[in-house]
Amino acid sequence: MNAKLLSRAVAIGLFATTSLIAVAIAPPAQAQLVVKDPTNYTQNVLQAARALQQINNQITQIQQQAQSLVNEGRNLASLPFSSLQQLQQQVQRTQQLLGEAQRIAYEVQNVQQVFETRYRGAALSGTHAEMVANANARWQDSVAAFEDALRVQAGVVGNIDGARTAMDRLISSSQSATGALQAAQAGNQLLALQSQQLADLTALVAAQGRAQALESARTSAIEAESRERFRRFRSRN
């Protein structure tokens, strides 16, 4: 559309130039009946030259304005590819995996409650049956945490292929961007992709750290129970 406007402006300018020159240098009908005046002829030529210069200046201005419109149109053109929905879906899948954590949720209050009932205090010094039940519960906590970590890891690995595809398309789109808006949108989507990958990495580290922390807590609880059992054994003898 802008290219047509530019061509049309040039054609109009050229037509106006030709017409003005013809009018400026053509002698009046009455002048053909008398001897031509060199002074008038020279003035007509100068007027035609000045008119031609004005028309050329106008053509240049029209060309510049048309080119400016073309550039503005490019700068306002949106990027034809968007990966934001795909990235949002990947983040939601990772969040869903974290929300499906077994036995101990990723909540401060839940963690405190579980540790009070199974990992410290009375949980390590109850009856023999209670100690066995708590030890079994702690073992189940650790197994479930390692399973959760593996599930999160599988989800993160599953997102890698989608992230690679999105990255390839975004890089291609950024390299072929025709305006400032497209370049900015491509850059923003690349930043969104990086944020999604960081979110996946954070989730994976959190899941692995949770599993390791629970296993370490279970080991500490076993040691505490062993000391309590040994104390009870010595007190009987």
Residue frames as qw, qx, qy, qz and C-alpha x, y, z in Angstrom:
[[0.000, 0.887, 0.462, 0.000, 0.00, 0.00, 0.00],
 [0.293, -0.825, 0.106, 0.472, 2.85, 2.43, 0.86],
 [0.442, -0.149, 0.600, 0.651, 4.79, 1.53, -2.29],
 [0.246, 0.630, 0.641, 0.363, 1.74, 2.37, -4.42],
 [0.138, -0.941, -0.235, 0.201, 1.42, 5.71, -2.61],
 [0.411, -0.590, 0.341, 0.606, 5.06, 6.52, -3.32],
 [0.387, 0.147, 0.681, 0.604, 4.76, 5.65, -7.03],
 [0.111, 0.795, 0.571, 0.170, 1.55, 7.63, -7.37],
 [0.237, -0.886, -0.060, 0.395, 3.13, 10.69, -5.72],
 [0.402, -0.358, 0.501, 0.678, 6.09, 10.59, -8.09],
 [0.302, 0.414, 0.712, 0.480, 3.80, 10.25, -11.13],
 [0.015, -0.907, -0.418, 0.045, 1.69, 13.21, -10.02],
 [0.333, -0.760, 0.153, 0.536, 4.78, 15.32, -9.47],
 [0.397, -0.105, 0.622, 0.666, 6.19, 14.48, -12.89],
 [0.203, 0.644, 0.666, 0.316, 2.87, 15.27, -14.57],
 [0.138, -0.933, -0.237, 0.234, 2.67, 18.60, -12.76],
 [0.409, -0.547, 0.350, 0.641, 6.23, 19.43, -13.76],
 [0.363, 0.189, 0.686, 0.601, 5.59, 18.70, -17.45],
 [0.078, 0.805, 0.567, 0.157, 2.40, 20.73, -17.50],
 [0.255, -0.882, -0.076, 0.389, 3.98, 23.72, -15.76],
 [0.411, -0.346, 0.478, 0.694, 6.94, 23.77, -18.08],
 [0.292, 0.424, 0.697, 0.499, 4.67, 23.57, -21.11],
 [0.040, -0.904, -0.425, -0.010, 2.55, 26.46, -19.85],
 [0.378, -0.776, 0.069, 0.500, 5.55, 28.53, -18.81],
 [0.338, -0.350, 0.533, 0.692, 7.51, 28.32, -22.07],
 [0.340, 0.512, 0.710, 0.344, 4.65, 28.21, -24.55],
 [0.062, -0.064, 0.066, 0.994, 4.20, 31.68, -26.10],
 [0.397, 0.482, 0.495, -0.604, 0.73, 33.24, -26.09],
 [0.574, 0.520, 0.601, 0.197, -1.34, 33.05, -29.25],
 [0.213, 0.970, 0.082, -0.081, -0.94, 36.77, -29.96],
 [0.365, -0.725, 0.461, 0.358, 2.82, 36.54, -29.57],
 [0.667, 0.103, 0.644, 0.360, 2.98, 34.32, -32.62],
 [0.416, 0.817, 0.361, 0.171, 1.87, 37.28, -34.75],
 [0.000, -0.978, 0.203, -0.049, 4.74, 39.52, -33.63],
 [0.536, 0.532, -0.571, 0.322, 8.47, 39.36, -33.34],
 [0.801, -0.427, -0.384, 0.169, 9.60, 37.29, -30.30],
 [0.145, -0.892, 0.280, -0.322, 11.13, 39.29, -27.45],
 [0.647, 0.241, -0.648, 0.322, 14.37, 37.63, -26.21],
 [0.093, -0.339, 0.558, -0.752, 13.95, 39.25, -22.80],
 [0.753, -0.141, 0.142, -0.627, 10.48, 37.76, -22.30],
 [0.882, 0.168, -0.431, -0.092, 11.68, 34.42, -23.55],
 [0.396, 0.334, -0.679, 0.520, 14.55, 34.45, -21.06],
 [0.366, -0.267, 0.457, -0.766, 12.20, 35.34, -18.22],
 [0.875, -0.023, -0.114, -0.469, 9.85, 32.54, -19.23],
 [0.758, 0.238, -0.584, 0.166, 12.72, 30.07, -19.17],
 [0.121, 0.320, -0.644, 0.684, 13.84, 31.27, -15.74],
 [0.619, -0.185, 0.245, -0.722, 10.29, 31.02, -14.42],
 [0.913, 0.083, -0.313, -0.248, 10.02, 27.51, -15.81],
 [0.552, 0.308, -0.667, 0.396, 13.34, 26.58, -14.19],
 [0.178, -0.280, 0.560, -0.759, 12.23, 27.96, -10.81],
 [0.794, -0.074, 0.036, -0.602, 8.90, 26.15, -11.15],
 [0.831, 0.197, -0.520, -0.011, 10.74, 22.94, -12.00],
 [0.277, 0.314, -0.696, 0.583, 12.91, 23.31, -8.91],
 [0.478, -0.206, 0.381, -0.765, 9.83, 23.83, -6.73],
 [0.895, 0.047, -0.192, -0.401, 8.19, 20.76, -8.19],
 [0.665, 0.279, -0.649, 0.243, 11.35, 18.73, -7.61],
 [0.039, -0.296, 0.634, -0.713, 11.40, 19.90, -3.99],
 [0.706, -0.101, 0.177, -0.679, 7.76, 18.89, -3.59],
 [0.873, 0.165, -0.432, -0.158, 8.45, 15.49, -5.12],
 [0.410, 0.312, -0.716, 0.471, 11.33, 15.01, -2.69],
 [0.334, -0.226, 0.503, -0.765, 9.10, 15.92, 0.25],
 [0.848, 0.014, -0.063, -0.526, 6.37, 13.56, -0.94],
 [0.755, 0.255, -0.599, 0.083, 8.92, 10.76, -1.33],
 [0.154, 0.298, -0.701, 0.629, 10.25, 11.38, 2.18],
 [0.559, -0.139, 0.333, -0.747, 6.74, 11.43, 3.65],
 [0.888, 0.113, -0.278, -0.350, 5.80, 8.24, 1.81],
 [0.604, 0.277, -0.687, 0.294, 8.98, 6.52, 3.00],
 [0.145, -0.280, 0.597, -0.738, 8.23, 7.69, 6.53],
 [0.777, -0.057, 0.092, -0.620, 4.79, 6.11, 6.29],
 [0.835, 0.211, -0.505, -0.058, 6.36, 2.87, 5.06],
 [0.334, 0.307, -0.712, 0.535, 8.80, 2.87, 7.99],
 [0.420, -0.211, 0.436, -0.768, 6.04, 3.61, 10.48],
 [0.872, 0.036, -0.172, -0.457, 3.99, 0.76, 9.05],
 [0.710, 0.237, -0.634, 0.194, 6.92, -1.61, 9.51],
 [0.084, 0.298, -0.645, 0.699, 7.55, -0.41, 13.06],
 [0.571, -0.110, 0.323, -0.747, 3.90, -0.97, 13.97],
 [0.767, 0.114, -0.539, -0.329, 3.66, -4.43, 12.41],
 [0.724, -0.463, 0.413, -0.302, 3.17, -7.18, 15.00],
 [0.058, -0.401, 0.907, 0.115, 5.27, -10.32, 15.12],
 [0.712, 0.033, -0.425, -0.558, 3.34, -13.09, 13.33],
 [0.710, -0.058, -0.692, 0.115, 4.56, -15.77, 15.78],
 [0.395, -0.622, 0.336, -0.586, 3.79, -15.92, 19.50],
 [0.574, 0.067, -0.799, 0.165, 5.10, -18.57, 21.88],
 [0.224, -0.360, 0.464, -0.778, 3.58, -17.06, 25.04],
 [0.833, -0.168, -0.007, -0.527, 0.64, -19.48, 25.24],
 [0.869, 0.150, -0.460, 0.105, 2.94, -22.47, 24.87],
 [0.313, 0.350, -0.590, 0.657, 5.30, -21.13, 27.55],
 [0.478, -0.327, 0.298, -0.758, 2.40, -20.47, 29.91],
 [0.925, -0.069, -0.204, -0.314, 1.16, -24.03, 29.43],
 [0.713, 0.234, -0.560, 0.352, 4.60, -25.43, 30.24],
 [0.009, -0.355, 0.523, -0.775, 4.80, -23.35, 33.43],
 [0.711, -0.233, 0.100, -0.656, 1.31, -24.53, 34.42],
 [0.908, 0.044, -0.412, -0.060, 2.31, -28.18, 33.90],
 [0.470, 0.271, -0.606, 0.582, 5.33, -27.72, 36.15],
 [0.304, -0.312, 0.370, -0.821, 3.20, -25.98, 38.79],
 [0.854, -0.140, -0.165, -0.472, 0.70, -28.83, 38.60],
 [0.786, 0.121, -0.563, 0.226, 3.46, -31.37, 39.26],
 [0.169, 0.270, -0.563, 0.763, 4.58, -29.40, 42.31],
 [0.538, -0.243, 0.158, -0.792, 0.99, -29.17, 43.50],
 [0.905, -0.056, -0.319, -0.275, 0.65, -32.96, 43.30],
 [0.184, 0.480, -0.759, 0.400, 3.41, -33.51, 45.88],
 [0.739, -0.296, -0.587, -0.148, 2.62, -36.56, 47.97],
 [0.680, -0.406, -0.507, 0.341, 2.28, -36.69, 51.77],
 [0.354, -0.595, -0.156, 0.705, 4.10, -33.38, 52.43],
 [0.388, 0.841, 0.323, 0.196, 3.03, -30.31, 50.46],
 [0.479, 0.257, -0.056, 0.838, 5.16, -27.32, 49.57],
 [0.304, -0.796, -0.182, -0.490, 3.62, -25.32, 52.41],
 [0.126, 0.481, -0.603, 0.624, 5.35, -24.06, 55.53],
 [0.615, -0.308, 0.354, -0.634, 2.51, -24.97, 57.90],
 [0.963, 0.072, -0.145, -0.215, 2.19, -28.47, 56.48],
 [0.632, 0.409, -0.550, 0.362, 5.93, -29.09, 56.79],
 [0.127, -0.449, 0.565, -0.680, 5.95, -27.88, 60.41],
 [0.798, -0.189, 0.183, -0.542, 2.97, -30.06, 61.29],
 [0.933, 0.191, -0.303, -0.028, 4.47, -33.19, 59.75],
 [0.454, 0.443, -0.594, 0.494, 7.83, -32.67, 61.44],
 [0.378, -0.417, 0.469, -0.681, 6.17, -32.19, 64.82],
 [0.878, -0.087, 0.173, -0.438, 4.25, -35.45, 64.47],
 [0.981, 0.189, -0.033, 0.038, 6.86, -37.70, 62.83],
 [0.679, 0.511, -0.264, 0.457, 10.38, -36.27, 63.04],
 [0.187, 0.404, -0.501, 0.742, 10.96, -34.80, 66.49],
 [0.432, -0.344, 0.345, -0.759, 9.82, -34.77, 70.08],
 [0.706, -0.094, 0.548, -0.438, 7.24, -37.33, 71.14],
 [0.848, 0.421, -0.177, -0.270, 7.42, -39.06, 67.78],
 [0.532, 0.506, -0.649, 0.199, 10.88, -40.33, 68.71],
 [0.020, 0.266, -0.789, 0.553, 10.12, -41.37, 72.28],
 [0.732, -0.148, 0.004, -0.665, 6.67, -42.99, 72.25],
 [0.840, -0.156, 0.490, -0.170, 5.77, -46.61, 72.67],
 [0.418, -0.225, 0.772, 0.423, 7.44, -49.28, 70.62],
 [0.433, 0.546, 0.701, 0.151, 4.42, -49.50, 68.32],
 [0.155, 0.950, 0.148, -0.226, 4.34, -45.72, 67.88],
 [0.236, -0.688, 0.511, 0.459, 8.04, -45.59, 67.08],
 [0.449, 0.063, 0.811, 0.369, 7.63, -48.30, 64.47],
 [0.345, 0.757, 0.555, 0.017, 4.62, -46.55, 62.92],
 [0.020, 0.942, -0.078, -0.326, 6.44, -43.21, 62.78],
 [0.356, -0.459, 0.665, 0.470, 9.53, -44.81, 61.28],
 [0.447, 0.346, 0.775, 0.283, 7.38, -46.42, 58.59],
 [0.225, 0.905, 0.340, -0.124, 5.65, -43.06, 57.92],
 [0.142, -0.821, 0.334, 0.440, 9.01, -41.32, 57.56],
 [0.431, -0.131, 0.775, 0.444, 10.17, -43.97, 55.11],
 [0.376, 0.638, 0.658, 0.140, 7.01, -43.42, 53.08],
 [0.039, 0.941, 0.048, -0.334, 7.68, -39.66, 53.14],
 [0.268, -0.594, 0.570, 0.502, 11.14, -40.18, 51.66],
 [0.425, 0.170, 0.817, 0.352, 9.99, -42.61, 48.98],
 [0.282, 0.811, 0.512, -0.026, 7.16, -40.29, 47.94],
 [0.066, -0.893, 0.137, 0.423, 9.51, -37.28, 47.85],
 [0.319, -0.357, 0.705, 0.524, 11.96, -39.08, 45.57],
 [0.376, 0.456, 0.773, 0.232, 9.09, -40.12, 43.34],
 [0.145, 0.920, 0.284, -0.228, 7.85, -36.52, 43.20],
 [0.193, -0.728, 0.399, 0.522, 11.35, -35.34, 42.28],
 [0.372, -0.029, 0.808, 0.457, 11.52, -37.85, 39.44],
 [0.303, 0.695, 0.649, 0.061, 8.11, -36.76, 38.15],
 [0.028, 0.933, 0.014, -0.359, 9.12, -33.10, 38.18],
 [0.309, -0.494, 0.619, 0.527, 12.36, -34.01, 36.45],
 [0.401, 0.289, 0.804, 0.329, 10.44, -35.89, 33.75],
 [0.214, 0.868, 0.434, -0.109, 8.15, -32.89, 33.25],
 [0.116, -0.845, 0.243, 0.462, 11.08, -30.49, 32.94],
 [0.357, -0.225, 0.757, 0.499, 12.80, -32.75, 30.42],
 [0.367, 0.550, 0.735, 0.151, 9.53, -32.94, 28.49],
 [0.116, 0.933, 0.193, -0.280, 9.49, -29.15, 28.24],
 [0.390, -0.514, 0.442, 0.623, 12.95, -29.01, 26.69],
 [0.390, 0.252, 0.713, 0.525, 11.79, -30.01, 23.21],
 [0.104, 0.859, 0.491, 0.100, 9.03, -27.40, 23.20],
 [0.264, -0.867, 0.065, 0.418, 11.45, -24.76, 24.46],
 [0.451, -0.248, 0.570, 0.641, 13.95, -25.62, 21.72],
 [0.302, 0.535, 0.670, 0.416, 11.27, -25.32, 19.03],
 [0.060, -0.945, -0.310, 0.084, 10.07, -22.00, 20.42],
 [0.396, -0.692, 0.250, 0.550, 13.63, -20.69, 20.62],
 [0.447, 0.051, 0.632, 0.631, 14.36, -21.60, 16.99],
 [0.175, 0.720, 0.584, 0.331, 11.22, -19.85, 15.76],
 [0.217, -0.934, -0.166, 0.232, 11.80, -16.79, 17.91],
 [0.449, -0.491, 0.382, 0.642, 15.40, -16.41, 16.76],
 [0.359, 0.295, 0.663, 0.587, 14.28, -16.76, 13.15],
 [0.018, 0.861, 0.491, 0.135, 11.51, -14.20, 13.70],
 [0.332, -0.842, 0.007, 0.426, 13.87, -11.73, 15.39],
 [0.454, -0.258, 0.500, 0.691, 16.38, -11.98, 12.56],
 [0.176, 0.379, 0.662, 0.622, 13.69, -11.35, 9.94],
 [0.050, -0.739, -0.507, 0.441, 11.89, -8.63, 11.93],
 [0.360, 0.564, 0.371, 0.644, 10.89, -5.70, 9.70],
 [0.128, -0.777, -0.055, -0.614, 10.31, -3.09, 12.39],
 [0.002, -0.436, 0.612, -0.660, 11.00, -2.01, 15.92],
 [0.722, -0.233, 0.238, -0.606, 7.79, -3.54, 17.30],
 [0.950, 0.128, -0.265, -0.107, 8.51, -6.97, 15.85],
 [0.516, 0.410, -0.590, 0.467, 12.08, -6.88, 17.15],
 [0.263, -0.397, 0.506, -0.720, 10.86, -5.84, 20.61],
 [0.865, -0.121, 0.071, -0.482, 8.19, -8.54, 20.67],
 [0.863, 0.241, -0.431, 0.105, 10.70, -11.20, 19.64],
 [0.256, 0.427, -0.610, 0.617, 13.06, -10.03, 22.39],
 [0.528, -0.325, 0.361, -0.697, 10.26, -10.08, 24.98],
 [0.948, -0.007, -0.113, -0.296, 9.28, -13.62, 24.00],
 [0.683, 0.338, -0.557, 0.330, 12.88, -14.77, 24.26],
 [0.079, -0.399, 0.570, -0.714, 12.96, -13.32, 27.78],
 [0.782, -0.177, 0.149, -0.578, 9.70, -15.15, 28.55],
 [0.907, 0.177, -0.383, -0.016, 11.26, -18.38, 27.30],
 [0.384, 0.387, -0.627, 0.557, 14.26, -17.82, 29.55],
 [0.414, -0.336, 0.419, -0.735, 11.93, -17.17, 32.50],
 [0.915, -0.047, -0.097, -0.388, 10.06, -20.40, 31.80],
 [0.782, 0.255, -0.517, 0.238, 13.31, -22.38, 31.75],
 [0.084, 0.394, -0.587, 0.702, 14.41, -20.75, 35.00],
 [0.682, -0.255, 0.204, -0.654, 11.03, -21.66, 36.53],
 [0.944, 0.072, -0.298, -0.119, 11.54, -25.28, 35.47],
 [0.546, 0.350, -0.585, 0.487, 15.05, -25.28, 36.90],
 [0.248, -0.396, 0.455, -0.758, 13.79, -23.78, 40.18],
 [0.856, -0.155, 0.017, -0.493, 11.06, -26.42, 40.42],
 [0.873, 0.191, -0.436, 0.107, 13.54, -29.21, 39.76],
 [0.291, 0.386, -0.594, 0.643, 15.98, -27.94, 42.38],
 [0.494, -0.338, 0.322, -0.733, 13.13, -27.54, 44.88],
 [0.934, -0.056, -0.148, -0.320, 11.86, -31.08, 44.28],
 [0.763, 0.243, -0.507, 0.318, 15.33, -32.61, 44.59],
 [0.064, 0.415, -0.523, 0.742, 16.12, -30.53, 47.66],
 [0.703, -0.302, 0.132, -0.630, 12.82, -31.61, 49.27],
 [0.953, 0.016, -0.294, -0.075, 13.62, -35.26, 48.70],
 [0.581, 0.316, -0.527, 0.534, 17.16, -34.93, 50.06],
 [0.205, -0.444, 0.391, -0.780, 15.96, -32.92, 53.06],
 [0.840, -0.252, 0.024, -0.479, 13.36, -35.53, 53.97],
 [0.901, 0.114, -0.388, 0.155, 15.88, -38.33, 53.61],
 [0.317, 0.392, -0.520, 0.689, 18.33, -36.47, 55.82],
 [0.492, -0.392, 0.270, -0.729, 15.55, -35.86, 58.36],
 [0.942, -0.111, -0.189, -0.253, 14.68, -39.56, 58.27],
 [0.718, 0.247, -0.504, 0.413, 18.31, -40.49, 58.89],
 [0.010, -0.414, 0.461, -0.785, 18.47, -38.09, 61.84],
 [0.732, -0.303, 0.080, -0.605, 15.24, -39.53, 63.22],
 [0.922, 0.033, -0.385, 0.019, 16.65, -43.06, 62.96],
 [0.455, 0.312, -0.548, 0.629, 19.69, -41.99, 64.96],
 [0.323, -0.380, 0.330, -0.801, 17.52, -40.33, 67.59],
 [0.885, -0.184, -0.110, -0.413, 15.33, -43.42, 67.87],
 [0.807, 0.168, -0.506, 0.255, 18.40, -45.64, 68.16],
 [0.156, 0.356, -0.541, 0.746, 19.69, -43.57, 71.06],
 [0.601, -0.297, 0.183, -0.719, 16.27, -43.74, 72.74],
 [0.937, -0.035, -0.298, -0.182, 16.10, -47.52, 72.30],
 [0.623, 0.251, -0.568, 0.476, 19.61, -47.89, 73.68],
 [0.156, -0.391, 0.426, -0.801, 18.71, -45.71, 76.68],
 [0.799, -0.226, 0.031, -0.557, 15.66, -47.84, 77.39],
 [0.884, 0.110, -0.448, 0.071, 17.70, -51.00, 77.04],
 [0.385, 0.309, -0.582, 0.646, 20.26, -49.76, 79.58],
 [0.391, -0.367, 0.306, -0.786, 17.59, -48.62, 81.99],
 [0.904, -0.156, -0.179, -0.355, 16.15, -52.13, 82.10],
 [0.856, 0.087, -0.413, 0.297, 19.50, -53.66, 83.01]]
